[in-house]
Amino acid sequence: MNNAQLVEELRWQLRQIEHRKAENQRLLAGIAGSDHTTVVSPDRSVTVLAGPGGIVSEVRLAPEAMRFDAVSLSRTITAAVREAVAAGKGPEPAGPSPAQRQAPRPRRPAPADDDPCDTVFDI
């Protein structure tokens, strides 16, 4: 493999990374813009946002949360997260979960011996 081929492979990998980065930003914007459940702890020191499916998207601490010791603050955060997740999940669906219904993503074919190596990992 010559230098020109290596440079082109690196450019291809950078384009792949940029495409994935843009897709991740689009997905995150969708999560942020979707219907969220907001849970505020009784003492108003912790706020948790959970989106559809109970996915926690944000945990906010008020300045007064810093007056608590670590154990108390941990318990408050955990309770608020659990409540937000439960509220965000809603009722359980009757059928298989979305993860069970999703078909596996096709893998990129292995490069031939004369093709450059692919070091971008599909997860």
C-alpha positions, -999 to +999 in steps of 0.1 A: +000+000+000+015+034-010+012+067+008-016+080-014-037+049-005-030+054+032-040+091+030-072+082+012-080+055+038-075+081+066-097+106+048-124+079+044-122+071+081-125+107+091-156+111+069-171+080+086-164+096+120-179+129+110-210+111+097-214+092+129-208+124+149-235+142+130-259+113+134-252+112+172-259+150+174-292+144+155-302+116+179-293+137+209-313+166+196-343+143+192-340+131+227-337+166+241-368+177+220-390+147+229-415+144+257-395+142+289-406+134+324-392+158+350-388+147+386-378+171+413-367+158+447-389+168+477-362+192+489-358+206+454-321+200+454-321+174+425-340+175+392-339+145+368-351+145+332-360+111+316-372+107+281-393+080+264-383+045+276-371+059+309-337+070+295-322+096+318-310+126+298-301+150+325-295+153+362-294+188+377-282+197+412-293+230+428-266+249+447-282+240+480-275+203+472-239+209+482-250+213+518-258+176+520-232+150+530-223+125+502-245+097+515-276+119+517-270+135+483-264+100+468-297+087+482-316+118+469-301+115+434-308+078+433-344+082+444-351+109+418-335+089+390-355+058+399-387+078+399-379+095+366-370+062+349-402+046+361-423+075+350-405+077+316-409+041+309-447+041+312-466+009+309-447-022+297-454-031+260-472-064+254-449-076+226-411-080+223-389-050+233-376-026+207-341-041+212-355-076+205-373-064+173-343-045+159-325-064+132-287-066+135-268-040+114-250-054+084-212-056+088-189-041+063-172-068+042-137-076+051-112-059+029-094-078+003-056-083+007-049-053-016-075-030+001-066-007+030-074-020+065-106-006+081-100+006+117-134+023+122-154+000+144-192-005+139-210-011+172 
